[in-house]
Amino acid sequence: MNILTHKGKSYSLDSIGFLAEPEQWDENFVEGMAPQLRIEKGPTREHWDVIYSIRHKFKETGICPTIFEACRENNLRRKQLKKLFPTGYQRGACKLAGISFRDSHKQQELYTAEAAEALHAVASNKSYTVDVRGFLMDPDEWDEHYAIHRAYEMKIPGGKLTEKHWEIINFLRESYKKNKEIPTVYDTCDENQIRLADLEQLFPDGYHRGAVKIAGLRLR
């Protein structure tokens, strides 16, 4: 486990740099973490507005808001959000807010041994190893059947993947294979010439909880 120290106070971080103990969060954490996320001059009022809106939404609903919700709440366009949080929404704004989609209690409820087992079986002769949130553990296990099954059980309109869905999914997988890193939502929109609003229509569950999950990838 990594440690962030700022102004004499230490914070425990998990393997990918998120706050391991959410109750440790305070503004000092944000100020100490910001330079590591390419916010060299420290958080501005615009940064704080987004950070506190994320925390307020999480406190209210128990779910980390999607990038779509955060942009609407703060009247921000994708390029404005990218300027504020260049490392990404989850890996920038949410990280500074001390939470992520992995902290959402509604994603963790009802996961009994039987439910977890059911998530593995997508066909009578095919199984996949997923974590408790339904993310594929090994991206090499991914195939189109997995993506189709995930789309059916999520909020994909009609439960059917269109040509545009597949363009995004294939981009994510090819980019990950090449760079060994999940592209940010900014990169995905830019490379596929798609607006954030259109991405939301394709993947209503969110970028990571929708597109990335269906593509068989996950933040580790």
LODRENMAR-698774 format. One record per residue (C-alpha): residue in one letter; x, y, z. Coordinates in steps of 0.2 Angstrom, whole numbers, always signed. Layout:
N
<r vomar="a" c1="X" c2="Y" c3="Z"/>
...
This chain:
220
<r vomar="m" c1="+0" c2="+0" c3="+0"/>
<r vomar="n" c1="+7" c2="+17" c3="-5"/>
<r vomar="i" c1="+7" c2="+33" c3="+6"/>
<r vomar="l" c1="+4" c2="+51" c3="+2"/>
<r vomar="t" c1="+11" c2="+63" c3="+14"/>
<r vomar="h" c1="+6" c2="+82" c3="+14"/>
<r vomar="k" c1="+9" c2="+95" c3="+27"/>
<r vomar="g" c1="+13" c2="+82" c3="+40"/>
<r vomar="k" c1="-3" c2="+71" c3="+37"/>
<r vomar="s" c1="-2" c2="+54" c3="+29"/>
<r vomar="y" c1="-15" c2="+45" c3="+18"/>
<r vomar="s" c1="-16" c2="+27" c3="+13"/>
<r vomar="l" c1="-18" c2="+24" c3="-5"/>
<r vomar="d" c1="-23" c2="+8" c3="-14"/>
<r vomar="s" c1="-13" c2="+0" c3="-29"/>
<r vomar="i" c1="-19" c2="+12" c3="-42"/>
<r vomar="g" c1="-17" c2="+28" c3="-31"/>
<r vomar="f" c1="-35" c2="+30" c3="-24"/>
<r vomar="l" c1="-38" c2="+34" c3="-6"/>
<r vomar="a" c1="-39" c2="+17" c3="+3"/>
<r vomar="e" c1="-49" c2="+24" c3="+18"/>
<r vomar="p" c1="-62" c2="+36" c3="+12"/>
<r vomar="e" c1="-65" c2="+43" c3="+29"/>
<r vomar="q" c1="-47" c2="+50" c3="+29"/>
<r vomar="w" c1="-52" c2="+62" c3="+15"/>
<r vomar="d" c1="-50" c2="+81" c3="+18"/>
<r vomar="e" c1="-45" c2="+96" c3="+8"/>
<r vomar="n" c1="-27" c2="+93" c3="+13"/>
<r vomar="f" c1="-27" c2="+77" c3="+4"/>
<r vomar="v" c1="-33" c2="+86" c3="-12"/>
<r vomar="e" c1="-20" c2="+99" c3="-11"/>
<r vomar="g" c1="-6" c2="+85" c3="-9"/>
<r vomar="m" c1="-13" c2="+74" c3="-23"/>
<r vomar="a" c1="-17" c2="+87" c3="-36"/>
<r vomar="p" c1="+1" c2="+90" c3="-42"/>
<r vomar="q" c1="+2" c2="+71" c3="-45"/>
<r vomar="l" c1="-13" c2="+72" c3="-57"/>
<r vomar="r" c1="-5" c2="+86" c3="-67"/>
<r vomar="i" c1="-14" c2="+100" c3="-58"/>
<r vomar="e" c1="+3" c2="+109" c3="-54"/>
<r vomar="k" c1="-4" c2="+125" c3="-47"/>
<r vomar="g" c1="-16" c2="+117" c3="-35"/>
<r vomar="p" c1="-35" c2="+116" c3="-36"/>
<r vomar="t" c1="-45" c2="+131" c3="-41"/>
<r vomar="r" c1="-63" c2="+136" c3="-36"/>
<r vomar="e" c1="-68" c2="+126" c3="-52"/>
<r vomar="h" c1="-59" c2="+111" c3="-46"/>
<r vomar="w" c1="-67" c2="+112" c3="-29"/>
<r vomar="d" c1="-84" c2="+114" c3="-37"/>
<r vomar="v" c1="-83" c2="+98" c3="-46"/>
<r vomar="i" c1="-75" c2="+88" c3="-32"/>
<r vomar="y" c1="-88" c2="+94" c3="-19"/>
<r vomar="s" c1="-102" c2="+90" c3="-32"/>
<r vomar="i" c1="-95" c2="+72" c3="-33"/>
<r vomar="r" c1="-94" c2="+70" c3="-15"/>
<r vomar="h" c1="-112" c2="+77" c3="-12"/>
<r vomar="k" c1="-119" c2="+66" c3="-25"/>
<r vomar="f" c1="-111" c2="+51" c3="-18"/>
<r vomar="k" c1="-117" c2="+55" c3="+0"/>
<r vomar="e" c1="-134" c2="+58" c3="-7"/>
<r vomar="t" c1="-136" c2="+42" c3="-17"/>
<r vomar="g" c1="-122" c2="+30" c3="-12"/>
<r vomar="i" c1="-116" c2="+30" c3="-30"/>
<r vomar="c" c1="-101" c2="+39" c3="-38"/>
<r vomar="p" c1="-109" c2="+50" c3="-52"/>
<r vomar="t" c1="-105" c2="+46" c3="-70"/>
<r vomar="i" c1="-95" c2="+59" c3="-80"/>
<r vomar="f" c1="-111" c2="+63" c3="-89"/>
<r vomar="e" c1="-119" c2="+68" c3="-72"/>
<r vomar="a" c1="-104" c2="+78" c3="-66"/>
<r vomar="c" c1="-103" c2="+88" c3="-82"/>
<r vomar="r" c1="-122" c2="+92" c3="-82"/>
<r vomar="e" c1="-121" c2="+97" c3="-63"/>
<r vomar="n" c1="-107" c2="+109" c3="-66"/>
<r vomar="n" c1="-112" c2="+115" c3="-83"/>
<r vomar="l" c1="-95" c2="+109" c3="-90"/>
<r vomar="r" c1="-91" c2="+103" c3="-108"/>
<r vomar="r" c1="-79" c2="+88" c3="-110"/>
<r vomar="k" c1="-65" c2="+100" c3="-115"/>
<r vomar="q" c1="-67" c2="+110" c3="-100"/>
<r vomar="l" c1="-67" c2="+95" c3="-89"/>
<r vomar="k" c1="-51" c2="+89" c3="-97"/>
<r vomar="k" c1="-43" c2="+106" c3="-94"/>
<r vomar="l" c1="-47" c2="+105" c3="-76"/>
<r vomar="f" c1="-43" c2="+86" c3="-74"/>
<r vomar="p" c1="-31" c2="+81" c3="-87"/>
<r vomar="t" c1="-28" c2="+63" c3="-81"/>
<r vomar="g" c1="-47" c2="+59" c3="-83"/>
<r vomar="y" c1="-63" c2="+59" c3="-74"/>
<r vomar="q" c1="-61" c2="+44" c3="-63"/>
<r vomar="r" c1="-42" c2="+45" c3="-62"/>
<r vomar="g" c1="-43" c2="+64" c3="-59"/>
<r vomar="a" c1="-59" c2="+71" c3="-52"/>
<r vomar="c" c1="-65" c2="+56" c3="-43"/>
<r vomar="k" c1="-48" c2="+52" c3="-36"/>
<r vomar="l" c1="-47" c2="+69" c3="-29"/>
<r vomar="a" c1="-64" c2="+67" c3="-22"/>
<r vomar="g" c1="-59" c2="+52" c3="-12"/>
<r vomar="i" c1="-71" c2="+40" c3="-21"/>
<r vomar="s" c1="-74" c2="+30" c3="-37"/>
<r vomar="f" c1="-87" c2="+19" c3="-45"/>
<r vomar="r" c1="-79" c2="+5" c3="-34"/>
<r vomar="d" c1="-86" c2="+13" c3="-18"/>
<r vomar="s" c1="-104" c2="+12" c3="-24"/>
<r vomar="h" c1="-114" c2="+2" c3="-11"/>
<r vomar="k" c1="-128" c2="-1" c3="-23"/>
<r vomar="q" c1="-115" c2="-11" c3="-34"/>
<r vomar="q" c1="-111" c2="-22" c3="-19"/>
<r vomar="e" c1="-128" c2="-26" c3="-12"/>
<r vomar="l" c1="-135" c2="-44" c3="-15"/>
<r vomar="y" c1="-119" c2="-51" c3="-21"/>
<r vomar="t" c1="-121" c2="-68" c3="-12"/>
<r vomar="a" c1="-111" c2="-83" c3="-18"/>
<r vomar="e" c1="-125" c2="-88" c3="-29"/>
<r vomar="a" c1="-126" c2="-71" c3="-37"/>
<r vomar="a" c1="-108" c2="-71" c3="-40"/>
<r vomar="e" c1="-109" c2="-88" c3="-48"/>
<r vomar="a" c1="-123" c2="-83" c3="-59"/>
<r vomar="l" c1="-112" c2="-69" c3="-66"/>
<r vomar="h" c1="-99" c2="-81" c3="-72"/>
<r vomar="a" c1="-111" c2="-91" c3="-82"/>
<r vomar="v" c1="-116" c2="-82" c3="-98"/>
<r vomar="a" c1="-119" c2="-98" c3="-108"/>
<r vomar="s" c1="-121" c2="-117" c3="-104"/>
<r vomar="n" c1="-103" c2="-121" c3="-110"/>
<r vomar="k" c1="-94" c2="-104" c3="-107"/>
<r vomar="s" c1="-89" c2="-95" c3="-91"/>
<r vomar="y" c1="-79" c2="-80" c3="-87"/>
<r vomar="t" c1="-70" c2="-75" c3="-71"/>
<r vomar="v" c1="-77" c2="-58" c3="-65"/>
<r vomar="d" c1="-74" c2="-48" c3="-49"/>
<r vomar="v" c1="-88" c2="-43" c3="-37"/>
<r vomar="r" c1="-93" c2="-28" c3="-48"/>
<r vomar="g" c1="-94" c2="-39" c3="-63"/>
<r vomar="f" c1="-78" c2="-33" c3="-72"/>
<r vomar="l" c1="-68" c2="-46" c3="-81"/>
<r vomar="m" c1="-53" c2="-51" c3="-71"/>
<r vomar="d" c1="-42" c2="-56" c3="-87"/>
<r vomar="p" c1="-45" c2="-46" c3="-102"/>
<r vomar="d" c1="-38" c2="-60" c3="-113"/>
<r vomar="e" c1="-54" c2="-70" c3="-108"/>
<r vomar="w" c1="-65" c2="-57" c3="-117"/>
<r vomar="d" c1="-75" c2="-62" c3="-133"/>
<r vomar="e" c1="-90" c2="-54" c3="-141"/>
<r vomar="h" c1="-102" c2="-66" c3="-132"/>
<r vomar="y" c1="-96" c2="-58" c3="-116"/>
<r vomar="a" c1="-99" c2="-41" c3="-123"/>
<r vomar="i" c1="-116" c2="-45" c3="-129"/>
<r vomar="h" c1="-121" c2="-53" c3="-112"/>
<r vomar="r" c1="-115" c2="-38" c3="-103"/>
<r vomar="a" c1="-125" c2="-26" c3="-114"/>
<r vomar="y" c1="-141" c2="-36" c3="-112"/>
<r vomar="e" c1="-140" c2="-35" c3="-93"/>
<r vomar="m" c1="-135" c2="-17" c3="-92"/>
<r vomar="k" c1="-144" c2="-1" c3="-98"/>
<r vomar="i" c1="-139" c2="-2" c3="-116"/>
<r vomar="p" c1="-154" c2="+4" c3="-126"/>
<r vomar="g" c1="-164" c2="-12" c3="-131"/>
<r vomar="g" c1="-149" c2="-22" c3="-124"/>
<r vomar="k" c1="-142" c2="-23" c3="-142"/>
<r vomar="l" c1="-124" c2="-17" c3="-147"/>
<r vomar="t" c1="-124" c2="-7" c3="-163"/>
<r vomar="e" c1="-110" c2="-3" c3="-175"/>
<r vomar="k" c1="-106" c2="+12" c3="-165"/>
<r vomar="h" c1="-105" c2="+3" c3="-149"/>
<r vomar="w" c1="-93" c2="-9" c3="-157"/>
<r vomar="e" c1="-82" c2="+5" c3="-163"/>
<r vomar="i" c1="-80" c2="+11" c3="-145"/>
<r vomar="i" c1="-77" c2="-6" c3="-138"/>
<r vomar="n" c1="-64" c2="-11" c3="-151"/>
<r vomar="f" c1="-55" c2="+5" c3="-149"/>
<r vomar="l" c1="-54" c2="+3" c3="-130"/>
<r vomar="r" c1="-47" c2="-15" c3="-132"/>
<r vomar="e" c1="-35" c2="-10" c3="-146"/>
<r vomar="s" c1="-29" c2="+5" c3="-136"/>
<r vomar="y" c1="-26" c2="-6" c3="-121"/>
<r vomar="k" c1="-17" c2="-19" c3="-130"/>
<r vomar="k" c1="-5" c2="-6" c3="-137"/>
<r vomar="n" c1="-3" c2="+5" c3="-122"/>
<r vomar="k" c1="-7" c2="-7" c3="-108"/>
<r vomar="e" c1="-18" c2="+6" c3="-101"/>
<r vomar="i" c1="-36" c2="+11" c3="-102"/>
<r vomar="p" c1="-38" c2="+26" c3="-112"/>
<r vomar="t" c1="-46" c2="+41" c3="-104"/>
<r vomar="v" c1="-64" c2="+46" c3="-109"/>
<r vomar="y" c1="-56" c2="+62" c3="-117"/>
<r vomar="d" c1="-45" c2="+51" c3="-128"/>
<r vomar="t" c1="-60" c2="+39" c3="-132"/>
<r vomar="c" c1="-71" c2="+54" c3="-138"/>
<r vomar="d" c1="-57" c2="+62" c3="-148"/>
<r vomar="e" c1="-51" c2="+47" c3="-157"/>
<r vomar="n" c1="-69" c2="+42" c3="-161"/>
<r vomar="q" c1="-75" c2="+59" c3="-165"/>
<r vomar="i" c1="-90" c2="+57" c3="-153"/>
<r vomar="r" c1="-98" c2="+70" c3="-141"/>
<r vomar="l" c1="-100" c2="+66" c3="-123"/>
<r vomar="a" c1="-118" c2="+67" c3="-124"/>
<r vomar="d" c1="-118" c2="+54" c3="-138"/>
<r vomar="l" c1="-107" c2="+43" c3="-128"/>
<r vomar="e" c1="-119" c2="+44" c3="-114"/>
<r vomar="q" c1="-133" c2="+38" c3="-125"/>
<r vomar="l" c1="-123" c2="+23" c3="-130"/>
<r vomar="f" c1="-117" c2="+18" c3="-113"/>
<r vomar="p" c1="-130" c2="+26" c3="-100"/>
<r vomar="d" c1="-121" c2="+17" c3="-85"/>
<r vomar="g" c1="-106" c2="+28" c3="-88"/>
<r vomar="y" c1="-89" c2="+26" c3="-96"/>
<r vomar="h" c1="-80" c2="+14" c3="-84"/>
<r vomar="r" c1="-96" c2="+6" c3="-78"/>
<r vomar="g" c1="-103" c2="+4" c3="-96"/>
<r vomar="a" c1="-90" c2="+5" c3="-110"/>
<r vomar="v" c1="-75" c2="-1" c3="-101"/>
<r vomar="k" c1="-84" c2="-15" c3="-93"/>
<r vomar="i" c1="-92" c2="-21" c3="-109"/>
<r vomar="a" c1="-74" c2="-21" c3="-117"/>
<r vomar="g" c1="-68" c2="-33" c3="-104"/>
<r vomar="l" c1="-56" c2="-20" c3="-95"/>
<r vomar="r" c1="-56" c2="-13" c3="-78"/>
<r vomar="l" c1="-46" c2="-1" c3="-67"/>
<r vomar="r" c1="-34" c2="-11" c3="-56"/>
